[in-house]
Amino acid sequence: MPTGPHRLVLLTAVWTTFGTLWLALVDALTPGFVFAIAIAGFAVALELASPSHHRPTWVVRARHVLAVQLALFGLYVPLRLYDLYVGF
C-alpha cells in the first residue's frame, strides 16, 4: 500500500470509481452525484490516510462536521433517487 500523498490519491480514486460505478448501476449517474461522491471520498480518504499522531487540532475537531456532512449526504441520496424514479 502506498504511503503519504499517494495513499490519499489512491483512496480517493478508488472511492470515486466505485461510487461512480454504483451510480451507473442504479441509473442515477449525474455530474452532481459524481461530484458529491468525489468530495465525500476525499474527506473520508483524508481521515483514513492521515495518521492520528500527525493530525492538527482542527482536523480532530472537523470530525464532527464531517460526520454531519456524510449523514446529510446519506439522507440526500435516497431522497434524490426517489425523486428521479417516483417523483414528489
MMTF fields as JSON, N, C-alpha, C and O atoms, coordinates in Angstrom:
{
  "mmtfVersion": "1.0.0",
  "mmtfProducer": "UNKNOWN",
  "numBonds": 351,
  "numAtoms": 352,
  "numGroups": 88,
  "numChains": 1,
  "numModels": 1,
  "chainsPerModel": [1],
  "groupsPerChain": [88],
  "chainIdList": ["A"],
  "bondAtomList": [4, 2, 8, 6, 12, 10, 16, 14, 20, 18, 24, 22, 28, 26, 32, 30, 36, 34, 40, 38, 44, 42, 48, 46, 52, 50, 56, 54, 60, 58, 64, 62, 68, 66, 72, 70, 76, 74, 80, 78, 84, 82, 88, 86, 92, 90, 96, 94, 100, 98, 104, 102, 108, 106, 112, 110, 116, 114, 120, 118, 124, 122, 128, 126, 132, 130, 136, 134, 140, 138, 144, 142, 148, 146, 152, 150, 156, 154, 160, 158, 164, 162, 168, 166, 172, 170, 176, 174, 180, 178, 184, 182, 188, 186, 192, 190, 196, 194, 200, 198, 204, 202, 208, 206, 212, 210, 216, 214, 220, 218, 224, 222, 228, 226, 232, 230, 236, 234, 240, 238, 244, 242, 248, 246, 252, 250, 256, 254, 260, 258, 264, 262, 268, 266, 272, 270, 276, 274, 280, 278, 284, 282, 288, 286, 292, 290, 296, 294, 300, 298, 304, 302, 308, 306, 312, 310, 316, 314, 320, 318, 324, 322, 328, 326, 332, 330, 336, 334, 340, 338, 344, 342, 348, 346],
  "bondOrderList": [1, 1, 1, 1, 1, 1, 1, 1, 1, 1, 1, 1, 1, 1, 1, 1, 1, 1, 1, 1, 1, 1, 1, 1, 1, 1, 1, 1, 1, 1, 1, 1, 1, 1, 1, 1, 1, 1, 1, 1, 1, 1, 1, 1, 1, 1, 1, 1, 1, 1, 1, 1, 1, 1, 1, 1, 1, 1, 1, 1, 1, 1, 1, 1, 1, 1, 1, 1, 1, 1, 1, 1, 1, 1, 1, 1, 1, 1, 1, 1, 1, 1, 1, 1, 1, 1, 1],
  "groupList": [{"groupName": "MET", "atomNameList": ["N", "CA", "C", "O"], "elementList": ["N", "C", "C", "O"], "formalChargeList": [0, 0, 0, 0], "bondAtomList": [1, 0, 2, 1, 3, 2], "bondOrderList": [1, 1, 2], "singleLetterCode": "M", "chemCompType": "L-PEPTIDE LINKING"}, {"groupName": "PRO", "atomNameList": ["N", "CA", "C", "O"], "elementList": ["N", "C", "C", "O"], "formalChargeList": [0, 0, 0, 0], "bondAtomList": [1, 0, 2, 1, 3, 2], "bondOrderList": [1, 1, 2], "singleLetterCode": "P", "chemCompType": "L-PEPTIDE LINKING"}, {"groupName": "THR", "atomNameList": ["N", "CA", "C", "O"], "elementList": ["N", "C", "C", "O"], "formalChargeList": [0, 0, 0, 0], "bondAtomList": [1, 0, 2, 1, 3, 2], "bondOrderList": [1, 1, 2], "singleLetterCode": "T", "chemCompType": "L-PEPTIDE LINKING"}, {"groupName": "GLY", "atomNameList": ["N", "CA", "C", "O"], "elementList": ["N", "C", "C", "O"], "formalChargeList": [0, 0, 0, 0], "bondAtomList": [1, 0, 2, 1, 3, 2], "bondOrderList": [1, 1, 2], "singleLetterCode": "G", "chemCompType": "PEPTIDE LINKING"}, {"groupName": "HIS", "atomNameList": ["N", "CA", "C", "O"], "elementList": ["N", "C", "C", "O"], "formalChargeList": [0, 0, 0, 0], "bondAtomList": [1, 0, 2, 1, 3, 2], "bondOrderList": [1, 1, 2], "singleLetterCode": "H", "chemCompType": "L-PEPTIDE LINKING"}, {"groupName": "ARG", "atomNameList": ["N", "CA", "C", "O"], "elementList": ["N", "C", "C", "O"], "formalChargeList": [0, 0, 0, 0], "bondAtomList": [1, 0, 2, 1, 3, 2], "bondOrderList": [1, 1, 2], "singleLetterCode": "R", "chemCompType": "L-PEPTIDE LINKING"}, {"groupName": "LEU", "atomNameList": ["N", "CA", "C", "O"], "elementList": ["N", "C", "C", "O"], "formalChargeList": [0, 0, 0, 0], "bondAtomList": [1, 0, 2, 1, 3, 2], "bondOrderList": [1, 1, 2], "singleLetterCode": "L", "chemCompType": "L-PEPTIDE LINKING"}, {"groupName": "VAL", "atomNameList": ["N", "CA", "C", "O"], "elementList": ["N", "C", "C", "O"], "formalChargeList": [0, 0, 0, 0], "bondAtomList": [1, 0, 2, 1, 3, 2], "bondOrderList": [1, 1, 2], "singleLetterCode": "V", "chemCompType": "L-PEPTIDE LINKING"}, {"groupName": "ALA", "atomNameList": ["N", "CA", "C", "O"], "elementList": ["N", "C", "C", "O"], "formalChargeList": [0, 0, 0, 0], "bondAtomList": [1, 0, 2, 1, 3, 2], "bondOrderList": [1, 1, 2], "singleLetterCode": "A", "chemCompType": "L-PEPTIDE LINKING"}, {"groupName": "TRP", "atomNameList": ["N", "CA", "C", "O"], "elementList": ["N", "C", "C", "O"], "formalChargeList": [0, 0, 0, 0], "bondAtomList": [1, 0, 2, 1, 3, 2], "bondOrderList": [1, 1, 2], "singleLetterCode": "W", "chemCompType": "L-PEPTIDE LINKING"}, {"groupName": "PHE", "atomNameList": ["N", "CA", "C", "O"], "elementList": ["N", "C", "C", "O"], "formalChargeList": [0, 0, 0, 0], "bondAtomList": [1, 0, 2, 1, 3, 2], "bondOrderList": [1, 1, 2], "singleLetterCode": "F", "chemCompType": "L-PEPTIDE LINKING"}, {"groupName": "ASP", "atomNameList": ["N", "CA", "C", "O"], "elementList": ["N", "C", "C", "O"], "formalChargeList": [0, 0, 0, 0], "bondAtomList": [1, 0, 2, 1, 3, 2], "bondOrderList": [1, 1, 2], "singleLetterCode": "D", "chemCompType": "L-PEPTIDE LINKING"}, {"groupName": "ILE", "atomNameList": ["N", "CA", "C", "O"], "elementList": ["N", "C", "C", "O"], "formalChargeList": [0, 0, 0, 0], "bondAtomList": [1, 0, 2, 1, 3, 2], "bondOrderList": [1, 1, 2], "singleLetterCode": "I", "chemCompType": "L-PEPTIDE LINKING"}, {"groupName": "GLU", "atomNameList": ["N", "CA", "C", "O"], "elementList": ["N", "C", "C", "O"], "formalChargeList": [0, 0, 0, 0], "bondAtomList": [1, 0, 2, 1, 3, 2], "bondOrderList": [1, 1, 2], "singleLetterCode": "E", "chemCompType": "L-PEPTIDE LINKING"}, {"groupName": "SER", "atomNameList": ["N", "CA", "C", "O"], "elementList": ["N", "C", "C", "O"], "formalChargeList": [0, 0, 0, 0], "bondAtomList": [1, 0, 2, 1, 3, 2], "bondOrderList": [1, 1, 2], "singleLetterCode": "S", "chemCompType": "L-PEPTIDE LINKING"}, {"groupName": "GLN", "atomNameList": ["N", "CA", "C", "O"], "elementList": ["N", "C", "C", "O"], "formalChargeList": [0, 0, 0, 0], "bondAtomList": [1, 0, 2, 1, 3, 2], "bondOrderList": [1, 1, 2], "singleLetterCode": "Q", "chemCompType": "L-PEPTIDE LINKING"}, {"groupName": "TYR", "atomNameList": ["N", "CA", "C", "O"], "elementList": ["N", "C", "C", "O"], "formalChargeList": [0, 0, 0, 0], "bondAtomList": [1, 0, 2, 1, 3, 2], "bondOrderList": [1, 1, 2], "singleLetterCode": "Y", "chemCompType": "L-PEPTIDE LINKING"}],
  "groupTypeList": [0, 1, 2, 3, 1, 4, 5, 6, 7, 6, 6, 2, 8, 7, 9, 2, 2, 10, 3, 2, 6, 9, 6, 8, 6, 7, 11, 8, 6, 2, 1, 3, 10, 7, 10, 8, 12, 8, 12, 8, 3, 10, 8, 7, 8, 6, 13, 6, 8, 14, 1, 14, 4, 4, 5, 1, 2, 9, 7, 7, 5, 8, 5, 4, 7, 6, 8, 7, 15, 6, 8, 6, 10, 3, 6, 16, 7, 1, 6, 5, 6, 16, 11, 6, 16, 7, 3, 10],
  "groupIdList": [1, 2, 3, 4, 5, 6, 7, 8, 9, 10, 11, 12, 13, 14, 15, 16, 17, 18, 19, 20, 21, 22, 23, 24, 25, 26, 27, 28, 29, 30, 31, 32, 33, 34, 35, 36, 37, 38, 39, 40, 41, 42, 43, 44, 45, 46, 47, 48, 49, 50, 51, 52, 53, 54, 55, 56, 57, 58, 59, 60, 61, 62, 63, 64, 65, 66, 67, 68, 69, 70, 71, 72, 73, 74, 75, 76, 77, 78, 79, 80, 81, 82, 83, 84, 85, 86, 87, 88],
  "secStructList": [7, 7, 7, 6, 2, 2, 2, 2, 2, 2, 2, 2, 2, 2, 2, 2, 2, 2, 2, 2, 2, 2, 2, 2, 2, 6, 6, 7, 7, 7, 2, 2, 2, 2, 2, 2, 2, 2, 2, 2, 2, 2, 2, 2, 2, 2, 2, 2, 2, 1, 7, 4, 4, 4, 7, 7, 2, 2, 2, 2, 2, 2, 2, 2, 2, 2, 2, 2, 2, 2, 2, 2, 2, 2, 2, 2, 2, 2, 2, 2, 2, 2, 2, 2, 2, 6, 7, 7],
  "xCoordList": [0.852, 0.0, 0.89, 1.822, 0.613, 1.406, 1.259, 0.326, 2.192, 2.147, 2.075, 2.308, 1.753, 1.744, 0.672, -0.437, 0.997, 0.017, -0.484, -1.616, 0.368, -0.044, -1.212, -2.109, -1.196, -2.277, -3.584, -4.647, -3.505, -4.684, -5.286, -6.5, -4.439, -4.913, -5.527, -6.582, -4.872, -5.377, -6.725, -7.65, -6.851, -8.117, -9.239, -10.364, -8.936, -9.939, -10.36, -11.547, -9.392, -9.699, -10.538, -11.484, -10.198, -10.962, -12.386, -13.342, -12.532, -13.856, -14.704, -15.865, -14.12, -14.851, -15.22, -16.32, -14.309, -14.581, -15.734, -16.665, -15.676, -16.757, -18.071, -19.14, -17.995, -19.21, -19.835, -21.056, -19.015, -19.498, -20.09, -21.129, -19.434, -19.979, -21.323, -22.244, -21.438, -22.7, -23.791, -24.916, -23.46, -24.438, -24.86, -26.028, -23.921, -24.263, -25.173, -26.088, -24.925, -25.759, -27.199, -28.128, -27.387, -28.745, -29.32, -30.379, -28.632, -29.076, -29.335, -30.34, -28.414, -28.536, -27.253, -26.901, -26.571, -25.283, -25.498, -25.891, -25.238, -25.325, -24.04, -23.397, -23.66, -22.446, -22.5, -21.481, -23.665, -23.791, -23.523, -22.848, -24.053, -23.81, -22.348, -21.78, -21.734, -20.321, -19.469, -18.543, -19.769, -19.033, -19.204, -18.232, -20.441, -20.694, -19.988, -19.436, -19.999, -19.303, -17.799, -17.144, -17.254, -15.814, -15.426, -14.398, -16.226, -15.932, -16.013, -15.144, -17.048, -17.174, -16.009, -15.474, -15.618, -14.484, -13.188, -12.38, -12.981, -11.77, -11.747, -10.71, -12.881, -12.946, -12.679, -11.949, -13.267, -13.058, -11.617, -11.0, -11.076, -9.693, -8.723, -7.731, -8.994, -8.138, -8.145, -7.106, -9.315, -9.43, -8.708, -8.044, -8.832, -8.215, -6.714, -5.978, -6.259, -4.858, -3.93, -2.726, -4.457, -3.57, -3.449, -4.456, -2.236, -2.048, -2.545, -2.46, -3.057, -3.675, -2.667, -3.046, -1.415, -0.442, 0.075, 0.807, -0.296, 0.12, -1.026, -0.837, -2.202, -3.347, -3.291, -3.103, -3.453, -3.547, -4.849, -5.752, -4.934, -6.093, -7.38, -8.426, -7.314, -8.529, -9.085, -10.297, -8.235, -8.722, -9.51, -10.541, -9.03, -9.747, -11.114, -12.11, -11.16, -12.44, -13.353, -14.576, -12.772, -13.57, -14.259, -15.111, -13.908, -14.569, -16.074, -16.84, -16.497, -17.928, -18.62, -19.716, -17.984, -18.539, -18.59, -19.582, -17.544, -17.501, -18.607, -19.256, -18.822, -19.869, -21.248, -22.077, -21.491, -22.776, -22.933, -24.008, -21.88, -21.952, -22.225, -23.048, -21.556, -21.777, -23.183, -23.803, -23.691, -25.054, -26.078, -27.028, -25.874, -26.78, -26.698, -27.717, -25.497, -25.335, -26.039, -26.668, -25.926, -26.599, -28.115, -28.793, -28.656, -30.089, -30.475, -31.555, -29.602, -29.899, -29.978, -30.859, -29.071, -29.013, -30.313, -30.866, -30.833, -32.098, -33.263, -34.114, -33.293, -34.352, -34.25, -35.257, -33.033, -32.835, -33.187, -33.805, -32.801, -33.154, -34.67, -35.231, -35.333, -36.792, -37.401, -38.35, -36.853, -37.347, -37.131, -37.99, -36.0, -35.729, -36.688, -37.143, -36.993, -37.784, -39.278, -40.086, -39.659, -41.066, -41.605, -42.708, -40.828, -41.247, -42.026, -42.706, -41.921, -42.615, -43.988, -44.735],
  "yCoordList": [-1.185, 0.0, 1.239, 1.33, 2.19, 3.424, 4.2, 3.983, 5.098, 5.924, 7.391, 7.759, 8.217, 9.664, 10.121, 9.586, 11.118, 11.688, 10.669, 10.761, 9.703, 8.696, 7.87, 7.491, 7.596, 6.842, 7.633, 7.068, 8.931, 9.789, 9.786, 9.659, 9.926, 9.939, 8.591, 8.538, 7.508, 6.172, 5.919, 5.428, 6.246, 6.043, 6.879, 6.401, 8.126, 8.984, 8.43, 8.419, 7.973, 7.427, 6.155, 5.972, 5.284, 4.046, 4.359, 3.812, 5.237, 5.615, 6.207, 5.834, 7.126, 7.784, 6.797, 6.858, 5.894, 4.906, 3.991, 3.791, 3.437, 2.562, 3.323, 2.792, 4.552, 5.362, 5.648, 5.592, 5.952, 6.217, 4.953, 5.008, 3.823, 2.562, 2.245, 1.78, 2.5, 2.266, 3.174, 2.729, 4.437, 5.354, 4.904, 5.033, 4.378, 3.873, 2.652, 2.487, 1.802, 0.61, 0.954, 0.283, 1.972, 2.356, 3.41, 3.976, 3.668, 4.591, 5.993, 6.626, 6.465, 7.805, 8.601, 9.457, 8.326, 8.961, 10.39, 10.61, 11.348, 12.756, 13.437, 12.953, 14.536, 15.23, 15.651, 15.607, 16.056, 16.467, 15.328, 15.51, 14.149, 12.983, 12.579, 12.268, 12.583, 12.211, 13.189, 12.777, 14.472, 15.481, 15.267, 15.323, 15.023, 14.81, 13.557, 13.56, 12.498, 11.259, 11.524, 11.052, 12.275, 12.557, 13.407, 13.151, 14.395, 15.238, 14.417, 14.525, 13.605, 12.749, 11.763, 11.493, 11.23, 10.3, 10.95, 10.336, 12.184, 12.891, 13.098, 12.914, 13.48, 13.708, 12.42, 12.423, 11.326, 10.04, 9.582, 9.097, 9.729, 9.325, 10.148, 9.616, 11.428, 12.274, 11.776, 11.736, 11.4, 10.891, 9.551, 9.313, 8.684, 7.364, 7.387, 6.588, 8.296, 8.289, 9.021, 8.764, 9.912, 10.673, 9.983, 9.7, 9.719, 9.084, 9.987, 11.211, 9.386, 10.173, 11.062, 12.127, 10.672, 11.498, 12.666, 13.513, 12.727, 13.837, 14.789, 15.775, 14.504, 15.34, 16.641, 16.62, 17.766, 19.02, 19.049, 18.248, 19.95, 20.05, 20.293, 19.749, 21.112, 21.42, 20.194, 20.104, 19.244, 18.028, 17.182, 16.609, 17.106, 16.351, 16.978, 16.269, 18.294, 18.988, 18.854, 18.86, 18.734, 18.654, 17.301, 17.148, 16.323, 15.019, 15.138, 14.471, 15.974, 16.138, 16.749, 16.331, 17.721, 18.347, 17.324, 17.252, 16.54, 15.514, 14.481, 14.056, 14.08, 13.104, 13.649, 12.928, 14.922, 15.532, 15.622, 15.33, 16.022, 16.121, 14.768, 14.669, 13.736, 12.403, 11.903, 11.234, 12.215, 11.813, 12.527, 11.909, 13.815, 14.557, 14.039, 13.935, 13.715, 13.15, 11.8, 11.479, 11.009, 9.719, 9.845, 8.945, 10.942, 11.193, 11.733, 11.432, 12.523, 13.169, 12.16, 12.257, 11.205, 10.265, 9.478, 9.45, 8.837, 8.123, 9.041, 8.659, 10.253, 11.188, 11.574, 11.668, 11.794, 12.155, 10.991, 11.191, 9.779, 8.61, 8.424, 8.091, 8.635, 8.56, 9.59, 9.295, 10.796, 11.858, 11.507, 11.796, 10.889, 10.526, 9.452, 9.513, 8.477, 7.34, 7.455, 6.969, 8.086, 8.151, 9.56, 9.763, 10.518, 11.907, 12.294, 11.467, 13.546, 14.008, 14.523, 14.96],
  "zCoordList": [0.0, 0.0, 0.0, 0.799, -0.886, -0.907, 0.397, 1.17, 0.619, 1.822, 1.438, 0.286, 2.413, 2.209, 1.248, 1.247, 0.42, -0.501, -1.53, -2.005, -1.867, -2.845, -2.311, -3.064, -1.018, -0.397, -0.443, -0.703, -0.193, -0.249, -1.654, -1.816, -2.658, -4.046, -4.411, -5.042, -4.018, -4.334, -3.664, -4.311, -2.382, -1.684, -2.296, -2.438, -2.658, -3.282, -4.636, -4.964, -5.421, -6.748, -6.648, -7.414, -5.712, -5.547, -5.098, -5.647, -4.103, -3.61, -4.744, -4.915, -5.511, -6.587, -7.687, -8.235, -8.008, -9.049, -8.65, -9.43, -7.443, -7.003, -6.833, -7.135, -6.354, -6.243, -7.598, -7.743, -8.584, -9.937, -10.555, -11.213, -10.345, -10.854, -10.207, -10.879, -8.891, -8.209, -8.773, -9.0, -8.997, -9.574, -10.966, -11.333, -11.741, -13.075, -12.968, -13.774, -11.984, -11.807, -11.446, -11.896, -10.654, -10.266, -11.213, -10.945, -12.305, -13.344, -12.794, -13.119, -11.959, -11.379, -11.601, -10.788, -12.677, -12.946, -13.441, -14.586, -12.568, -12.923, -12.455, -11.523, -13.075, -12.635, -11.173, -10.484, -10.689, -9.293, -8.329, -7.316, -8.644, -7.798, -7.803, -6.756, -8.992, -9.081, -8.289, -7.59, -8.39, -7.633, -6.132, -5.379, -5.698, -4.272, -3.767, -2.667, -4.549, -4.163, -4.067, -3.138, -5.023, -5.016, -3.8, -3.172, -3.47, -2.309, -1.025, -0.16, -0.904, 0.283, 0.339, 1.414, -0.808, -0.861, -0.438, 0.259, -0.852, -0.454, 1.053, 1.691, 1.622, 3.068, 3.836, 4.827, 3.381, 4.045, 3.865, 4.814, 2.667, 2.418, 3.245, 3.743, 3.398, 4.23, 5.667, 6.325, 6.144, 7.507, 7.655, 8.665, 6.667, 6.758, 6.518, 7.097, 5.669, 5.261, 6.224, 6.231, 7.022, 7.9, 9.26, 9.91, 9.677, 10.988, 12.114, 12.017, 13.167, 14.237, 14.955, 15.442, 15.039, 15.759, 14.915, 15.427, 13.621, 12.761, 12.446, 11.733, 12.966, 12.655, 13.454, 14.67, 12.772, 13.513, 14.322, 14.082, 15.254, 16.138, 15.359, 15.711, 14.293, 13.553, 12.856, 12.66, 12.473, 11.815, 12.801, 12.45, 14.022, 15.048, 15.3, 15.441, 15.357, 15.56, 14.352, 14.49, 13.185, 11.957, 11.796, 10.921, 12.62, 12.529, 12.71, 12.014, 13.63, 13.871, 12.656, 12.28, 12.057, 10.854, 9.729, 9.004, 9.576, 8.542, 8.766, 7.81, 9.997, 10.3, 9.934, 9.378, 10.245, 9.898, 8.389, 7.865, 7.679, 6.226, 5.59, 4.68, 6.05, 5.49, 5.816, 4.989, 7.001, 7.351, 6.454, 5.973, 6.239, 5.358, 3.926, 3.242, 3.473, 2.136, 2.051, 1.043, 3.131, 3.172, 3.132, 2.637, 3.642, 3.542, 2.167, 1.659, 1.572, 0.301, -0.846, -1.699, -0.866, -1.993, -2.138, -3.238, -1.086, -1.279, -1.676, -2.48, -1.107, -1.488, -2.958, -3.659, -3.409, -4.827, -5.741, -6.787, -5.359, -6.161, -6.192, -7.236, -5.063, -5.023, -5.963, -6.69, -5.944, -6.815, -8.28, -9.114, -8.609, -10.002, -10.508, -11.65, -9.671, -10.125, -9.852, -10.644, -8.754, -8.382, -8.539, -9.046, -8.105, -8.155, -6.916, -6.308, -6.552, -5.354, -5.717, -4.842]
}
